[in-house]
Amino acid sequence: MSELEETIRRLTAKKNVQGVVIVNQLGLMIRSTLDAALAKQYASLMSELVRMARDSVVQLDAQNELTFLRIRTKKHEIMICPEREYLMIVVQTPESA
């Protein structure tokens, strides 16, 4: 089993995780544990958000780079790990505060 598949398996085993989406550099979904329509929506929207966040970080400090992005809403917590070749998007139900 590849390292990526093992990581996806470990993440989806967590109780609050609803799904994992892997997106290539072009913003196209290459692997997902969510239903196809929802996964495509996350792939498209989060890819664009990461591009904007990366640009913002570089504009603030050209020596810096985006390593992780976390978004929390009332219904979901979205964690995005941008790697060189892909984005890993994890969607989970936030724990009660």
Secondary structure, DSSP 8 states (H G I E B T S, - for coil): --HHHHHHHHHHTSTTEEEEEEEETTS-EEEESS-HHHHHHHHHHHHHHHHHHHHHHHHH-TT-----EEEE-SS-EEEEEE-SSEEEEEEE-----
